[in-house]
Amino acid sequence: MTTSMTIGIPIVVAIFRLLQPVGGRTIGRLRERVRVLVPFVLALAFVVLATIGYLEVVASLLEFVG
């Protein structure tokens, strides 16, 4: 498994669990929840992608030096 898959799969699973309607949840409540989650998920995805990119740059530099 690649690093991005190792990090990405648990995040996607957590997002789907948060979006699952539980009990008698109305569409309005689900929309509120999504409205709150979307900026958080976008910020989290940005941080994860930036971290993976940074690690790949460091790995290639180490490979070049060593």
N, CA, C and O atoms as a Maestro MAE file, in Angstrom:
{
 s_m_m2io_version
 :::
 2.0.0
}

f_m_ct {
 s_m_title
 :::
 protein
 m_atom[264] {
  # First column is atom index #
  i_m_mmod_type
  r_m_x_coord
  r_m_y_coord
  r_m_z_coord
  i_m_residue_number
  s_m_chain_name
  s_m_pdb_residue_name
  s_m_pdb_atom_name
  i_m_atomic_number
  :::
  1 25 0.835 -1.190 0.000 1 A "MET " " N  " 7
  2 3 0.000 0.000 0.000 1 A "MET " " CA " 6
  3 2 0.875 1.246 0.000 1 A "MET " " C  " 6
  4 15 1.888 1.312 0.696 1 A "MET " " O  " 8
  5 25 0.473 2.215 -0.779 2 A "THR " " N  " 7
  6 3 1.241 3.450 -0.805 2 A "THR " " CA " 6
  7 2 0.888 4.307 0.400 2 A "THR " " C  " 6
  8 15 -0.107 4.068 1.084 2 A "THR " " O  " 8
  9 25 1.718 5.303 0.644 3 A "THR " " N  " 7
  10 3 1.495 6.193 1.785 3 A "THR " " CA " 6
  11 2 0.166 6.921 1.662 3 A "THR " " C  " 6
  12 15 -0.563 7.057 2.644 3 A "THR " " O  " 8
  13 25 -0.154 7.392 0.456 4 A "SER " " N  " 7
  14 3 -1.399 8.140 0.282 4 A "SER " " CA " 6
  15 2 -2.619 7.266 0.544 4 A "SER " " C  " 6
  16 15 -3.616 7.742 1.087 4 A "SER " " O  " 8
  17 25 -2.549 5.986 0.162 5 A "MET " " N  " 7
  18 3 -3.672 5.084 0.443 5 A "MET " " CA " 6
  19 2 -3.771 4.792 1.937 5 A "MET " " C  " 6
  20 15 -4.870 4.712 2.487 5 A "MET " " O  " 8
  21 25 -2.621 4.632 2.592 6 A "THR " " N  " 7
  22 3 -2.614 4.356 4.026 6 A "THR " " CA " 6
  23 2 -3.238 5.505 4.798 6 A "THR " " C  " 6
  24 15 -3.930 5.285 5.792 6 A "THR " " O  " 8
  25 25 -3.000 6.725 4.349 7 A "ILE " " N  " 7
  26 3 -3.563 7.896 5.022 7 A "ILE " " CA " 6
  27 2 -4.992 8.152 4.553 7 A "ILE " " C  " 6
  28 15 -5.857 8.497 5.358 7 A "ILE " " O  " 8
  29 25 -5.244 7.985 3.263 8 A "GLY " " N  " 7
  30 3 -6.528 8.371 2.683 8 A "GLY " " CA " 6
  31 2 -7.693 7.473 3.029 8 A "GLY " " C  " 6
  32 15 -8.802 7.963 3.243 8 A "GLY " " O  " 8
  33 25 -7.472 6.163 3.091 9 A "ILE " " N  " 7
  34 3 -8.583 5.235 3.323 9 A "ILE " " CA " 6
  35 2 -9.262 5.468 4.670 9 A "ILE " " C  " 6
  36 15 -10.491 5.541 4.703 9 A "ILE " " O  " 8
  37 25 -8.530 5.589 5.792 10 A "PRO " " N  " 7
  38 3 -9.223 5.856 7.062 10 A "PRO " " CA " 6
  39 2 -9.978 7.184 7.070 10 A "PRO " " C  " 6
  40 15 -11.023 7.298 7.709 10 A "PRO " " O  " 8
  41 25 -9.453 8.190 6.361 11 A "ILE " " N  " 7
  42 3 -10.140 9.486 6.296 11 A "ILE " " CA " 6
  43 2 -11.460 9.342 5.553 11 A "ILE " " C  " 6
  44 15 -12.482 9.859 6.003 11 A "ILE " " O  " 8
  45 25 -11.450 8.648 4.425 12 A "VAL " " N  " 7
  46 3 -12.677 8.450 3.645 12 A "VAL " " CA " 6
  47 2 -13.697 7.651 4.447 12 A "VAL " " C  " 6
  48 15 -14.885 7.975 4.432 12 A "VAL " " O  " 8
  49 25 -13.250 6.614 5.143 13 A "VAL " " N  " 7
  50 3 -14.159 5.807 5.967 13 A "VAL " " CA " 6
  51 2 -14.776 6.662 7.067 13 A "VAL " " C  " 6
  52 15 -15.975 6.561 7.327 13 A "VAL " " O  " 8
  53 25 -13.976 7.500 7.713 14 A "ALA " " N  " 7
  54 3 -14.499 8.372 8.775 14 A "ALA " " CA " 6
  55 2 -15.526 9.355 8.222 14 A "ALA " " C  " 6
  56 15 -16.538 9.620 8.870 14 A "ALA " " O  " 8
  57 25 -15.276 9.897 7.035 15 A "ILE " " N  " 7
  58 3 -16.223 10.837 6.426 15 A "ILE " " CA " 6
  59 2 -17.544 10.141 6.132 15 A "ILE " " C  " 6
  60 15 -18.608 10.691 6.417 15 A "ILE " " O  " 8
  61 25 -17.492 8.932 5.562 16 A "PHE " " N  " 7
  62 3 -18.727 8.212 5.271 16 A "PHE " " CA " 6
  63 2 -19.489 7.870 6.546 16 A "PHE " " C  " 6
  64 15 -20.720 7.899 6.550 16 A "PHE " " O  " 8
  65 25 -18.788 7.549 7.617 17 A "ARG " " N  " 7
  66 3 -19.472 7.262 8.885 17 A "ARG " " CA " 6
  67 2 -20.162 8.502 9.425 17 A "ARG " " C  " 6
  68 15 -21.259 8.414 9.977 17 A "ARG " " O  " 8
  69 25 -19.521 9.668 9.267 18 A "LEU " " N  " 7
  70 3 -20.133 10.905 9.740 18 A "LEU " " CA " 6
  71 2 -21.353 11.281 8.910 18 A "LEU " " C  " 6
  72 15 -22.289 11.890 9.428 18 A "LEU " " O  " 8
  73 25 -21.354 10.927 7.632 19 A "LEU " " N  " 7
  74 3 -22.460 11.300 6.758 19 A "LEU " " CA " 6
  75 2 -23.627 10.325 6.803 19 A "LEU " " C  " 6
  76 15 -24.701 10.632 6.285 19 A "LEU " " O  " 8
  77 25 -23.441 9.155 7.413 20 A "GLN " " N  " 7
  78 3 -24.529 8.180 7.472 20 A "GLN " " CA " 6
  79 2 -25.656 8.702 8.356 20 A "GLN " " C  " 6
  80 15 -25.411 9.116 9.490 20 A "GLN " " O  " 8
  81 25 -26.878 8.687 7.852 21 A "PRO " " N  " 7
  82 3 -27.990 9.083 8.700 21 A "PRO " " CA " 6
  83 2 -28.230 8.035 9.784 21 A "PRO " " C  " 6
  84 15 -28.249 6.834 9.514 21 A "PRO " " O  " 8
  85 25 -28.411 8.508 11.004 22 A "VAL " " N  " 7
  86 3 -28.632 7.601 12.134 22 A "VAL " " CA " 6
  87 2 -30.029 7.856 12.674 22 A "VAL " " C  " 6
  88 15 -30.396 9.000 12.945 22 A "VAL " " O  " 8
  89 25 -30.801 6.805 12.829 23 A "GLY " " N  " 7
  90 3 -32.144 6.948 13.384 23 A "GLY " " CA " 6
  91 2 -33.038 7.758 12.469 23 A "GLY " " C  " 6
  92 15 -33.094 7.504 11.266 23 A "GLY " " O  " 8
  93 25 -33.743 8.738 13.037 24 A "GLY " " N  " 7
  94 3 -34.689 9.542 12.271 24 A "GLY " " CA " 6
  95 2 -34.119 10.869 11.835 24 A "GLY " " C  " 6
  96 15 -34.818 11.882 11.866 24 A "GLY " " O  " 8
  97 25 -32.891 10.883 11.436 25 A "ARG " " N  " 7
  98 3 -32.249 12.138 11.041 25 A "ARG " " CA " 6
  99 2 -32.931 12.701 9.789 25 A "ARG " " C  " 6
  100 15 -33.140 11.989 8.806 25 A "ARG " " O  " 8
  101 25 -33.267 13.970 9.845 26 A "THR " " N  " 7
  102 3 -33.928 14.591 8.694 26 A "THR " " CA " 6
  103 2 -32.884 15.068 7.688 26 A "THR " " C  " 6
  104 15 -31.698 15.171 8.001 26 A "THR " " O  " 8
  105 25 -33.346 15.353 6.486 27 A "ILE " " N  " 7
  106 3 -32.453 15.862 5.440 27 A "ILE " " CA " 6
  107 2 -31.857 17.205 5.868 27 A "ILE " " C  " 6
  108 15 -30.696 17.491 5.576 27 A "ILE " " O  " 8
  109 25 -32.641 18.019 6.551 28 A "GLY " " N  " 7
  110 3 -32.145 19.322 7.012 28 A "GLY " " CA " 6
  111 2 -30.972 19.178 7.957 28 A "GLY " " C  " 6
  112 15 -29.982 19.899 7.842 28 A "GLY " " O  " 8
  113 25 -31.080 18.256 8.884 29 A "ARG " " N  " 7
  114 3 -29.975 18.036 9.827 29 A "ARG " " CA " 6
  115 2 -28.755 17.486 9.106 29 A "ARG " " C  " 6
  116 15 -27.622 17.849 9.420 29 A "ARG " " O  " 8
  117 25 -28.995 16.611 8.140 30 A "LEU " " N  " 7
  118 3 -27.888 16.051 7.372 30 A "LEU " " CA " 6
  119 2 -27.195 17.147 6.561 30 A "LEU " " C  " 6
  120 15 -25.969 17.162 6.445 30 A "LEU " " O  " 8
  121 25 -27.987 18.061 6.003 31 A "ARG " " N  " 7
  122 3 -27.402 19.182 5.252 31 A "ARG " " CA " 6
  123 2 -26.559 20.066 6.160 31 A "ARG " " C  " 6
  124 15 -25.483 20.512 5.762 31 A "ARG " " O  " 8
  125 25 -27.039 20.326 7.381 32 A "GLU " " N  " 7
  126 3 -26.258 21.120 8.336 32 A "GLU " " CA " 6
  127 2 -24.933 20.441 8.633 32 A "GLU " " C  " 6
  128 15 -23.885 21.085 8.680 32 A "GLU " " O  " 8
  129 25 -24.994 19.152 8.830 33 A "ARG " " N  " 7
  130 3 -23.785 18.386 9.137 33 A "ARG " " CA " 6
  131 2 -22.794 18.443 7.975 33 A "ARG " " C  " 6
  132 15 -21.594 18.617 8.185 33 A "ARG " " O  " 8
  133 25 -23.300 18.297 6.751 34 A "VAL " " N  " 7
  134 3 -22.440 18.359 5.568 34 A "VAL " " CA " 6
  135 2 -21.848 19.752 5.424 34 A "VAL " " C  " 6
  136 15 -20.675 19.895 5.079 34 A "VAL " " O  " 8
  137 25 -22.647 20.779 5.684 35 A "ARG " " N  " 7
  138 3 -22.176 22.155 5.570 35 A "ARG " " CA " 6
  139 2 -21.016 22.420 6.528 35 A "ARG " " C  " 6
  140 15 -20.102 23.177 6.201 35 A "ARG " " O  " 8
  141 25 -21.047 21.810 7.688 36 A "VAL " " N  " 7
  142 3 -19.964 21.955 8.655 36 A "VAL " " CA " 6
  143 2 -18.763 21.103 8.247 36 A "VAL " " C  " 6
  144 15 -17.619 21.524 8.419 36 A "VAL " " O  " 8
  145 25 -19.015 19.916 7.711 37 A "LEU " " N  " 7
  146 3 -17.931 18.982 7.401 37 A "LEU " " CA " 6
  147 2 -17.125 19.357 6.164 37 A "LEU " " C  " 6
  148 15 -15.925 19.087 6.110 37 A "LEU " " O  " 8
  149 25 -17.755 19.968 5.177 38 A "VAL " " N  " 7
  150 3 -17.068 20.217 3.904 38 A "VAL " " CA " 6
  151 2 -15.806 21.065 4.076 38 A "VAL " " C  " 6
  152 15 -14.756 20.662 3.575 38 A "VAL " " O  " 8
  153 25 -15.848 22.218 4.756 39 A "PRO " " N  " 7
  154 3 -14.600 22.983 4.923 39 A "PRO " " CA " 6
  155 2 -13.544 22.211 5.718 39 A "PRO " " C  " 6
  156 15 -12.353 22.287 5.416 39 A "PRO " " O  " 8
  157 25 -13.986 21.474 6.727 40 A "PHE " " N  " 7
  158 3 -13.056 20.679 7.527 40 A "PHE " " CA " 6
  159 2 -12.382 19.617 6.671 40 A "PHE " " C  " 6
  160 15 -11.168 19.430 6.753 40 A "PHE " " O  " 8
  161 25 -13.155 18.929 5.859 41 A "VAL " " N  " 7
  162 3 -12.616 17.864 5.005 41 A "VAL " " CA " 6
  163 2 -11.669 18.451 3.959 41 A "VAL " " C  " 6
  164 15 -10.624 17.865 3.676 41 A "VAL " " O  " 8
  165 25 -12.023 19.597 3.383 42 A "LEU " " N  " 7
  166 3 -11.144 20.225 2.398 42 A "LEU " " CA " 6
  167 2 -9.818 20.643 3.024 42 A "LEU " " C  " 6
  168 15 -8.757 20.442 2.433 42 A "LEU " " O  " 8
  169 25 -9.880 21.224 4.217 43 A "ALA " " N  " 7
  170 3 -8.644 21.617 4.901 43 A "ALA " " CA " 6
  171 2 -7.806 20.395 5.250 43 A "ALA " " C  " 6
  172 15 -6.585 20.407 5.093 43 A "ALA " " O  " 8
  173 25 -8.459 19.350 5.720 44 A "LEU " " N  " 7
  174 3 -7.751 18.121 6.069 44 A "LEU " " CA " 6
  175 2 -7.105 17.494 4.836 44 A "LEU " " C  " 6
  176 15 -5.968 17.025 4.898 44 A "LEU " " O  " 8
  177 25 -7.825 17.485 3.724 45 A "ALA " " N  " 7
  178 3 -7.275 16.927 2.484 45 A "ALA " " CA " 6
  179 2 -6.065 17.734 2.019 45 A "ALA " " C  " 6
  180 15 -5.078 17.167 1.552 45 A "ALA " " O  " 8
  181 25 -6.144 19.054 2.147 46 A "PHE " " N  " 7
  182 3 -5.016 19.905 1.765 46 A "PHE " " CA " 6
  183 2 -3.788 19.600 2.615 46 A "PHE " " C  " 6
  184 15 -2.679 19.482 2.094 46 A "PHE " " O  " 8
  185 25 -3.988 19.472 3.918 47 A "VAL " " N  " 7
  186 3 -2.872 19.172 4.821 47 A "VAL " " CA " 6
  187 2 -2.272 17.805 4.499 47 A "VAL " " C  " 6
  188 15 -1.051 17.651 4.466 47 A "VAL " " O  " 8
  189 25 -3.127 16.821 4.264 48 A "VAL " " N  " 7
  190 3 -2.642 15.468 3.954 48 A "VAL " " CA " 6
  191 2 -1.852 15.467 2.648 48 A "VAL " " C  " 6
  192 15 -0.770 14.885 2.577 48 A "VAL " " O  " 8
  193 25 -2.386 16.113 1.618 49 A "LEU " " N  " 7
  194 3 -1.682 16.154 0.331 49 A "LEU " " CA " 6
  195 2 -0.367 16.920 0.432 49 A "LEU " " C  " 6
  196 15 0.631 16.524 -0.171 49 A "LEU " " O  " 8
  197 25 -0.363 18.015 1.191 50 A "ALA " " N  " 7
  198 3 0.875 18.774 1.371 50 A "ALA " " CA " 6
  199 2 1.913 17.942 2.113 50 A "ALA " " C  " 6
  200 15 3.096 17.970 1.773 50 A "ALA " " O  " 8
  201 25 1.472 17.204 3.124 51 A "THR " " N  " 7
  202 3 2.394 16.355 3.881 51 A "THR " " CA " 6
  203 2 2.967 15.253 3.001 51 A "THR " " C  " 6
  204 15 4.168 14.986 3.037 51 A "THR " " O  " 8
  205 25 2.113 14.615 2.216 52 A "ILE " " N  " 7
  206 3 2.580 13.550 1.322 52 A "ILE " " CA " 6
  207 2 3.567 14.119 0.298 52 A "ILE " " C  " 6
  208 15 4.597 13.504 0.021 52 A "ILE " " O  " 8
  209 25 3.259 15.280 -0.257 53 A "GLY " " N  " 7
  210 3 4.170 15.913 -1.211 53 A "GLY " " CA " 6
  211 2 5.505 16.240 -0.575 53 A "GLY " " C  " 6
  212 15 6.556 16.019 -1.175 53 A "GLY " " O  " 8
  213 25 5.465 16.767 0.641 54 A "TYR " " N  " 7
  214 3 6.696 17.089 1.361 54 A "TYR " " CA " 6
  215 2 7.524 15.834 1.605 54 A "TYR " " C  " 6
  216 15 8.738 15.838 1.402 54 A "TYR " " O  " 8
  217 25 6.868 14.762 2.039 55 A "LEU " " N  " 7
  218 3 7.585 13.511 2.302 55 A "LEU " " CA " 6
  219 2 8.191 12.934 1.023 55 A "LEU " " C  " 6
  220 15 9.286 12.373 1.052 55 A "LEU " " O  " 8
  221 25 7.491 13.069 -0.083 56 A "GLU " " N  " 7
  222 3 8.031 12.575 -1.351 56 A "GLU " " CA " 6
  223 2 9.235 13.397 -1.798 56 A "GLU " " C  " 6
  224 15 10.197 12.846 -2.332 56 A "GLU " " O  " 8
  225 25 9.189 14.706 -1.584 57 A "VAL " " N  " 7
  226 3 10.334 15.559 -1.927 57 A "VAL " " CA " 6
  227 2 11.532 15.192 -1.060 57 A "VAL " " C  " 6
  228 15 12.649 15.066 -1.561 57 A "VAL " " O  " 8
  229 25 11.303 15.022 0.238 58 A "VAL " " N  " 7
  230 3 12.389 14.648 1.147 58 A "VAL " " CA " 6
  231 2 12.968 13.294 0.750 58 A "VAL " " C  " 6
  232 15 14.186 13.117 0.747 58 A "VAL " " O  " 8
  233 25 12.103 12.342 0.417 59 A "ALA " " N  " 7
  234 3 12.579 11.013 0.022 59 A "ALA " " CA " 6
  235 2 13.417 11.084 -1.251 59 A "ALA " " C  " 6
  236 15 14.447 10.418 -1.351 59 A "ALA " " O  " 8
  237 25 12.984 11.881 -2.218 60 A "SER " " N  " 7
  238 3 13.762 11.981 -3.457 60 A "SER " " CA " 6
  239 2 15.088 12.693 -3.216 60 A "SER " " C  " 6
  240 15 16.096 12.344 -3.830 60 A "SER " " O  " 8
  241 25 15.097 13.692 -2.325 61 A "LEU " " N  " 7
  242 3 16.357 14.362 -1.998 61 A "LEU " " CA " 6
  243 2 17.315 13.412 -1.294 61 A "LEU " " C  " 6
  244 15 18.510 13.396 -1.589 61 A "LEU " " O  " 8
  245 25 16.795 12.625 -0.369 62 A "LEU " " N  " 7
  246 3 17.639 11.651 0.324 62 A "LEU " " CA " 6
  247 2 18.181 10.608 -0.649 62 A "LEU " " C  " 6
  248 15 19.326 10.170 -0.536 62 A "LEU " " O  " 8
  249 25 17.351 10.223 -1.591 63 A "GLU " " N  " 7
  250 3 17.786 9.256 -2.600 63 A "GLU " " CA " 6
  251 2 18.878 9.860 -3.486 63 A "GLU " " C  " 6
  252 15 19.830 9.178 -3.867 63 A "GLU " " O  " 8
  253 25 18.729 11.144 -3.808 64 A "PHE " " N  " 7
  254 3 19.712 11.837 -4.638 64 A "PHE " " CA " 6
  255 2 21.037 11.997 -3.893 64 A "PHE " " C  " 6
  256 15 22.105 11.787 -4.469 64 A "PHE " " O  " 8
  257 25 20.966 12.371 -2.607 65 A "VAL " " N  " 7
  258 3 22.168 12.595 -1.803 65 A "VAL " " CA " 6
  259 2 22.838 11.274 -1.453 65 A "VAL " " C  " 6
  260 15 24.055 11.133 -1.572 65 A "VAL " " O  " 8
  261 25 22.034 10.312 -1.023 66 A "GLY " " N  " 7
  262 3 22.594 9.039 -0.550 66 A "GLY " " CA " 6
  263 2 22.783 8.115 -1.662 66 A "GLY " " C  " 6
  264 15 23.244 6.992 -1.460 66 A "GLY " " O  " 8
  :::
 }
 m_bond[263] {
  # First column is bond index #
  i_m_from
  i_m_to
  i_m_order
  :::
  1 1 2 1
  2 2 3 1
  3 3 4 2
  4 3 5 1
  5 5 6 1
  6 6 7 1
  7 7 8 2
  8 7 9 1
  9 9 10 1
  10 10 11 1
  11 11 12 2
  12 11 13 1
  13 13 14 1
  14 14 15 1
  15 15 16 2
  16 15 17 1
  17 17 18 1
  18 18 19 1
  19 19 20 2
  20 19 21 1
  21 21 22 1
  22 22 23 1
  23 23 24 2
  24 23 25 1
  25 25 26 1
  26 26 27 1
  27 27 28 2
  28 27 29 1
  29 29 30 1
  30 30 31 1
  31 31 32 2
  32 31 33 1
  33 33 34 1
  34 34 35 1
  35 35 36 2
  36 35 37 1
  37 37 38 1
  38 38 39 1
  39 39 40 2
  40 39 41 1
  41 41 42 1
  42 42 43 1
  43 43 44 2
  44 43 45 1
  45 45 46 1
  46 46 47 1
  47 47 48 2
  48 47 49 1
  49 49 50 1
  50 50 51 1
  51 51 52 2
  52 51 53 1
  53 53 54 1
  54 54 55 1
  55 55 56 2
  56 55 57 1
  57 57 58 1
  58 58 59 1
  59 59 60 2
  60 59 61 1
  61 61 62 1
  62 62 63 1
  63 63 64 2
  64 63 65 1
  65 65 66 1
  66 66 67 1
  67 67 68 2
  68 67 69 1
  69 69 70 1
  70 70 71 1
  71 71 72 2
  72 71 73 1
  73 73 74 1
  74 74 75 1
  75 75 76 2
  76 75 77 1
  77 77 78 1
  78 78 79 1
  79 79 80 2
  80 79 81 1
  81 81 82 1
  82 82 83 1
  83 83 84 2
  84 83 85 1
  85 85 86 1
  86 86 87 1
  87 87 88 2
  88 87 89 1
  89 89 90 1
  90 90 91 1
  91 91 92 2
  92 91 93 1
  93 93 94 1
  94 94 95 1
  95 95 96 2
  96 95 97 1
  97 97 98 1
  98 98 99 1
  99 99 100 2
  100 99 101 1
  101 101 102 1
  102 102 103 1
  103 103 104 2
  104 103 105 1
  105 105 106 1
  106 106 107 1
  107 107 108 2
  108 107 109 1
  109 109 110 1
  110 110 111 1
  111 111 112 2
  112 111 113 1
  113 113 114 1
  114 114 115 1
  115 115 116 2
  116 115 117 1
  117 117 118 1
  118 118 119 1
  119 119 120 2
  120 119 121 1
  121 121 122 1
  122 122 123 1
  123 123 124 2
  124 123 125 1
  125 125 126 1
  126 126 127 1
  127 127 128 2
  128 127 129 1
  129 129 130 1
  130 130 131 1
  131 131 132 2
  132 131 133 1
  133 133 134 1
  134 134 135 1
  135 135 136 2
  136 135 137 1
  137 137 138 1
  138 138 139 1
  139 139 140 2
  140 139 141 1
  141 141 142 1
  142 142 143 1
  143 143 144 2
  144 143 145 1
  145 145 146 1
  146 146 147 1
  147 147 148 2
  148 147 149 1
  149 149 150 1
  150 150 151 1
  151 151 152 2
  152 151 153 1
  153 153 154 1
  154 154 155 1
  155 155 156 2
  156 155 157 1
  157 157 158 1
  158 158 159 1
  159 159 160 2
  160 159 161 1
  161 161 162 1
  162 162 163 1
  163 163 164 2
  164 163 165 1
  165 165 166 1
  166 166 167 1
  167 167 168 2
  168 167 169 1
  169 169 170 1
  170 170 171 1
  171 171 172 2
  172 171 173 1
  173 173 174 1
  174 174 175 1
  175 175 176 2
  176 175 177 1
  177 177 178 1
  178 178 179 1
  179 179 180 2
  180 179 181 1
  181 181 182 1
  182 182 183 1
  183 183 184 2
  184 183 185 1
  185 185 186 1
  186 186 187 1
  187 187 188 2
  188 187 189 1
  189 189 190 1
  190 190 191 1
  191 191 192 2
  192 191 193 1
  193 193 194 1
  194 194 195 1
  195 195 196 2
  196 195 197 1
  197 197 198 1
  198 198 199 1
  199 199 200 2
  200 199 201 1
  201 201 202 1
  202 202 203 1
  203 203 204 2
  204 203 205 1
  205 205 206 1
  206 206 207 1
  207 207 208 2
  208 207 209 1
  209 209 210 1
  210 210 211 1
  211 211 212 2
  212 211 213 1
  213 213 214 1
  214 214 215 1
  215 215 216 2
  216 215 217 1
  217 217 218 1
  218 218 219 1
  219 219 220 2
  220 219 221 1
  221 221 222 1
  222 222 223 1
  223 223 224 2
  224 223 225 1
  225 225 226 1
  226 226 227 1
  227 227 228 2
  228 227 229 1
  229 229 230 1
  230 230 231 1
  231 231 232 2
  232 231 233 1
  233 233 234 1
  234 234 235 1
  235 235 236 2
  236 235 237 1
  237 237 238 1
  238 238 239 1
  239 239 240 2
  240 239 241 1
  241 241 242 1
  242 242 243 1
  243 243 244 2
  244 243 245 1
  245 245 246 1
  246 246 247 1
  247 247 248 2
  248 247 249 1
  249 249 250 1
  250 250 251 1
  251 251 252 2
  252 251 253 1
  253 253 254 1
  254 254 255 1
  255 255 256 2
  256 255 257 1
  257 257 258 1
  258 258 259 1
  259 259 260 2
  260 259 261 1
  261 261 262 1
  262 262 263 1
  263 263 264 2
  :::
 }
}
